[in-house]
Amino acid sequence: MIRLLLTGLFAYTAYRATMRIIDEVPNDIAPLDMPGDERRTLRRQSAAMGVEPKR
């Protein structure tokens, strides 16, 4: 019974520490593009400008 209580306390402490770290990260960070996404990015930019991409 004591082991279960200690395990639960450890899990809760780890959860709270993780949530505190996640809350400290600013939300304005743009995700990195995956390799090979240049074509897709160019298509999106061209579509946003109303221009067909040249091949």
C-alpha positions in Angstrom: 0.0 0.0 0.0 2.9 2.3 0.8 4.5 1.5 -2.5 1.3 2.4 -4.4 1.1 5.7 -2.5 4.8 6.5 -3.3 4.3 5.6 -6.9 1.3 7.9 -7.2 3.1 10.7 -5.5 6.1 10.3 -7.8 3.8 10.2 -10.9 2.0 13.4 -9.8 5.2 15.2 -9.0 6.6 14.3 -12.5 3.3 15.4 -14.1 3.4 18.8 -12.3 7.1 19.4 -13.2 6.4 18.5 -16.8 3.4 20.9 -17.0 5.4 23.7 -15.4 8.2 23.2 -18.0 5.7 23.2 -20.9 4.0 26.3 -19.6 7.3 28.2 -19.6 7.8 27.6 -23.4 6.6 30.6 -25.4 3.8 29.8 -27.9 5.2 32.0 -30.7 7.8 29.5 -31.9 7.2 28.4 -35.4 7.8 24.7 -36.1 10.7 23.7 -38.2 10.0 22.5 -41.8 10.7 18.9 -42.5 13.4 18.2 -45.1 11.8 18.1 -48.6 9.0 20.5 -47.7 10.4 23.3 -49.8 8.2 22.4 -52.8 5.1 22.4 -50.6 6.0 25.7 -49.0 6.6 27.3 -52.4 3.2 26.0 -53.7 1.5 27.4 -50.6 3.2 30.8 -51.1 2.3 30.9 -54.8 -1.3 29.9 -54.1 -1.5 32.6 -51.4 -0.3 35.2 -54.0 -2.7 33.8 -56.6 0.1 32.7 -58.9 0.6 29.2 -60.3 4.0 27.8 -59.5 6.5 27.5 -62.4 8.0 24.1 -63.0 
